[in-house]
Amino acid sequence: MTIRDIAKYSGVSIATVSRVINNNDKVSDATRHAVEAAIAKFNYQKPEPKRKKATKLFGVIVRNMSNPFFAKLIDVLEEEAYKHGRSILLFNSRNNLKLEQTFLEECKHHNVDGVFLIPRSLKEQHIRPLQSLPFPVILLTVTSPLCLSIGTYHKHGGNLVAEYFIKQGYRRIGFIGSTSQQSDRFIGFQNTLLNKSRKLNGECILTPYTAESLKEFIQDHILNSDTPLEALFCSDDISASHVYNLLNNTNLTKQVEIVGFDDTFIAQSLGFSSVHQPMHQIALHGFELMLNALKVGSNENNQTNTPLEYLLEPKLVLRSSPMITAQDRPYEILKEAN
């Protein structure tokens, strides 16, 4: 007995029978009862869906291909994929949510086995739909309780910078970068300062910034100020390098300490301090999560209500001092939350 036979017996189309089987609301009660009676009479069983054939292909969607932090992540993922006889399909969303969603559709068209995603947004309305995709999705560098994910404990990174500034005795402190509710780097930084009675004045925060606004900020708060900033935390190495280059090209007689985030080759080559993210470990653990998800089965994995999120501990690398860590245990997974 096939779905065609059920349709013929019920006097309806195959599409209508399919709607009834899949609980589609666009069927009248009389038609639904007739089809259900035929299904019961002939003991029709809906066939099991065919298992998707593995393509040995993973999608990788990053926010900004020019960011050296993401470039390192891609390099490790490519290496791991090669070791496991797989390849990756790379997309650059350019921090554009619509592009990200378009690329997820492209991954469906290419029948990828899974996707590694560095998302543009962690809002529920943007992450929850990932659960219904026909392949597992692993978030990298950031975490969400709605999706398998692994990243750095960004709040701890902000804590480390604030604690270091306090230990150095700095009181005139600035920040450059995102200050949104999702910016854990800023939240950790600001909260630690407040807990130690160090105020971060709003006028000493630059968010967002352009080349012109950054120049004005440096002029107003460092070069031409009677009470210049003593320390400046930048939310990534790229913005820190812009500050470094601006100050390096002036006759600066006032000292200001710059700390970035990511600890990419930019910080290493220019020589400023930065919060180190364990990108190699993020990529390796992320790849392990993907392989485990494929073993379980993508449908079962995506439908679970308790996916795991993993957080790795950052380190503050002082270019002229020993490395400072929140705990003296490298790359430990601090959180495995169900």
C-alpha positions in Angstrom: 0.0 0.0 0.0 1.4 3.4 -1.1 0.4 7.0 -0.6 -1.0 6.9 -4.2 -3.3 4.0 -3.2 -4.5 6.0 -0.1 -5.2 9.0 -2.3 -7.2 6.9 -4.9 -9.3 5.2 -2.2 -10.0 8.5 -0.5 -10.8 10.3 -3.7 -8.2 13.1 -3.1 -4.9 14.1 -4.4 -1.5 12.7 -3.3 -0.7 16.2 -2.1 -3.8 16.2 0.2 -2.8 12.9 1.7 0.7 14.2 2.3 -0.8 17.3 4.1 -2.9 15.0 6.4 0.1 12.8 7.2 2.2 15.9 8.0 -0.6 17.6 10.1 -1.0 20.5 7.7 -3.9 22.8 8.7 -4.9 23.5 5.1 -7.3 20.4 4.9 -11.0 20.3 5.8 -12.2 18.2 8.6 -14.2 15.9 6.3 -11.3 15.3 4.0 -8.9 14.7 7.0 -11.3 12.1 8.5 -11.7 10.3 5.1 -7.9 10.1 4.6 -7.3 9.0 8.2 -9.9 6.3 7.9 -8.2 5.0 4.7 -4.8 5.0 6.5 -6.2 3.1 9.4 -8.1 0.5 7.2 -5.0 -0.3 5.1 -2.6 0.1 8.0 -0.5 2.5 6.0 2.9 3.4 7.5 4.7 6.5 6.5 8.1 5.5 5.0 11.2 6.4 7.0 13.1 9.3 5.4 16.2 8.4 3.5 19.4 9.1 5.3 21.2 12.0 3.7 24.3 10.8 1.9 27.5 12.2 3.4 29.3 14.7 1.2 32.4 15.0 3.3 31.9 18.7 3.0 31.6 21.2 5.9 30.5 24.8 5.5 32.4 27.5 7.4 30.8 31.0 7.7 32.9 33.7 9.3 32.1 37.4 10.0 35.2 39.0 8.7 37.8 37.2 6.6 40.3 40.0 7.0 40.5 39.5 10.8 43.7 37.5 11.5 42.0 35.8 14.4 39.4 34.2 12.1 42.1 33.5 9.5 43.9 31.3 12.1 40.7 29.6 13.0 40.0 28.7 9.4 43.5 27.4 9.0 43.1 24.9 11.9 39.7 23.8 10.6 41.1 23.2 7.1 43.9 21.2 8.6 41.5 19.0 10.7 39.2 18.5 7.8 42.0 17.3 5.6 43.1 14.9 8.3 39.6 13.4 8.4 39.3 13.2 4.6 36.9 16.2 4.4 36.9 19.6 2.8 35.4 23.0 3.7 33.3 25.5 1.8 34.2 28.9 3.1 31.9 32.0 3.2 32.5 35.5 4.4 29.3 37.2 5.8 31.1 40.6 6.2 29.2 41.1 9.5 25.9 41.1 7.5 23.1 39.0 8.9 21.3 38.7 5.6 24.4 37.4 4.0 24.9 34.9 6.8 21.4 33.6 6.3 21.9 33.4 2.5 25.1 31.4 3.0 23.2 29.0 5.3 20.8 28.4 2.5 23.8 27.9 0.1 25.1 25.2 2.5 21.7 23.4 2.2 21.9 23.5 -1.5 25.4 22.0 -1.4 24.2 19.3 1.0 27.0 19.9 3.5 27.3 17.5 6.4 27.6 20.4 8.9 28.4 24.1 9.4 30.8 25.9 11.6 29.4 29.4 12.2 30.8 32.6 13.7 27.4 34.3 14.0 26.7 38.0 13.5 24.0 37.9 16.2 23.4 35.8 19.3 19.8 36.9 19.7 17.3 34.1 20.1 15.4 34.9 17.0 18.6 34.4 15.0 20.0 31.3 16.8 16.9 29.2 17.3 16.2 28.6 13.6 19.6 26.9 13.4 18.0 24.0 15.3 15.8 23.2 12.3 18.5 23.0 9.6 19.1 19.6 8.0 22.7 19.5 9.4 24.4 20.2 12.8 25.7 23.8 13.4 28.6 24.5 15.7 29.1 28.1 16.9 32.7 29.1 17.2 34.3 31.8 19.4 31.0 32.6 21.0 28.4 30.5 22.9 24.6 30.2 23.1 22.5 27.8 25.2 20.4 27.3 22.0 23.1 25.7 20.0 26.2 23.5 20.2 29.0 26.1 20.7 32.5 26.7 21.9 34.2 30.0 22.6 36.3 32.0 25.0 35.0 33.3 28.4 35.0 36.9 27.1 33.9 38.4 30.5 37.0 36.9 32.1 39.1 38.5 29.4 37.6 41.9 30.3 38.1 41.1 34.0 41.8 40.4 33.4 42.4 43.7 31.7 40.6 45.7 34.4 42.4 43.9 37.2 45.7 44.6 35.5 44.9 48.3 35.1 43.9 48.5 38.7 47.1 46.7 39.8 49.1 49.2 37.8 47.4 52.1 39.7 45.7 53.6 36.6 42.7 55.8 37.2 42.2 57.5 33.9 41.0 54.6 31.8 39.4 54.4 28.4 37.7 51.8 26.2 37.2 51.4 22.4 34.8 48.9 21.0 31.2 47.6 21.3 29.3 48.3 24.5 26.1 46.4 23.6 24.5 44.0 26.0 26.1 41.2 24.1 29.6 42.6 24.5 30.9 40.4 27.3 34.4 41.8 26.9 33.1 45.3 27.8 30.7 44.0 30.5 33.5 42.1 32.3 35.8 45.1 32.0 33.3 47.7 33.3 32.0 45.5 36.1 35.4 44.8 37.5 36.3 48.5 37.5 33.0 49.4 39.2 33.6 46.7 41.9 37.0 48.3 42.6 35.5 51.8 42.7 37.1 52.8 39.4 34.8 54.8 37.3 34.8 54.4 33.5 33.5 57.8 32.3 31.2 57.7 29.3 33.3 60.4 27.5 36.3 58.0 27.7 34.4 55.3 25.7 34.5 55.3 21.9 31.8 53.1 20.3 31.6 52.6 17.4 34.5 54.3 15.8 35.6 55.6 12.4 39.1 56.7 11.4 38.1 60.3 11.9 36.4 59.8 15.3 39.4 57.7 16.5 41.7 60.6 15.6 39.5 63.0 17.5 39.3 60.7 20.5 43.1 60.4 20.7 43.5 64.1 20.3 40.9 65.0 23.0 41.8 62.3 25.6 45.6 61.8 25.1 47.5 64.3 23.1 45.8 67.5 24.0 44.4 66.7 27.4 45.7 68.1 30.7 44.6 64.8 32.3 45.3 62.2 29.5 44.3 58.6 29.6 46.8 56.3 31.3 45.4 53.1 29.9 43.2 52.1 27.0 41.4 48.8 26.5 40.5 48.0 22.9 38.0 45.2 22.2 40.2 43.7 19.4 43.7 43.9 18.1 42.7 45.7 15.0 41.4 48.7 16.9 44.4 48.5 19.2 46.7 48.6 16.2 45.0 51.7 14.9 45.5 53.4 18.2 49.1 52.2 18.4 49.9 53.5 14.9 48.3 56.9 15.5 50.3 57.4 18.7 53.5 56.0 17.2 53.3 58.7 14.4 53.1 61.6 16.9 55.7 63.1 19.2 54.1 61.6 22.2 55.5 62.7 25.5 52.7 61.2 27.6 52.6 57.4 28.2 49.5 55.4 27.7 49.2 51.6 27.9 47.3 49.9 25.2 45.7 46.4 25.6 44.0 44.6 22.8 42.0 41.4 22.5 42.6 38.2 20.5 46.5 38.2 20.7 46.9 37.9 17.0 50.1 38.4 15.1 49.3 42.1 15.0 49.7 42.4 18.7 52.8 40.2 18.6 54.5 42.1 15.9 53.7 45.6 17.2 54.4 44.6 20.7 51.4 45.7 22.7 49.6 43.5 25.3 46.5 41.6 24.4 44.0 39.0 25.8 44.9 35.7 24.2 42.0 33.6 22.9 42.9 29.9 22.5 41.9 29.8 18.8 43.7 26.5 18.1 41.8 24.8 20.9 38.5 26.4 19.9 38.9 25.0 16.4 40.0 21.5 17.6 37.2 21.2 20.2 34.7 22.6 17.7 35.7 19.9 15.2 35.3 17.2 17.8 31.8 18.5 18.6 30.9 18.3 14.9 32.1 14.8 14.5 30.2 13.7 17.6 27.1 15.5 16.4 27.3 13.6 13.1 27.6 10.3 15.0 24.5 11.0 16.9 22.7 12.1 13.8 22.0 15.6 12.7 18.2 15.4 13.2 18.4 14.1 16.7 21.1 16.6 17.6 19.3 19.6 16.3 16.0 18.7 18.0 17.4 18.3 21.5 16.4 21.0 24.0 19.7 20.9 25.9 22.7 21.5 23.6 26.0 22.1 25.3 28.0 25.3 25.3 31.7 25.2 26.2 33.9 28.1 27.4 37.7 28.2 27.4 39.7 30.5 29.6 41.5 33.5 28.1 44.9 34.8 29.2 46.3 38.3 29.4 49.7 38.4 27.6 51.8 41.3 28.7 54.5 41.9 26.1 57.1 43.0 28.7 55.8 40.9 31.6 54.9 37.3 32.4 51.5 36.0 31.2 48.6 36.7 33.6 45.8 34.2 33.7 42.5 34.1 35.6 43.4 30.6 36.8 46.8 29.0 36.4 45.5 26.2 34.2 45.9 26.7 30.4 42.8 26.3 28.1 40.7 24.5 30.7 37.0 24.2 29.8 35.4 26.2 32.5 31.8 25.5 31.7 29.8 22.7 30.3 26.2 23.8 30.7 23.2 21.8 29.7 
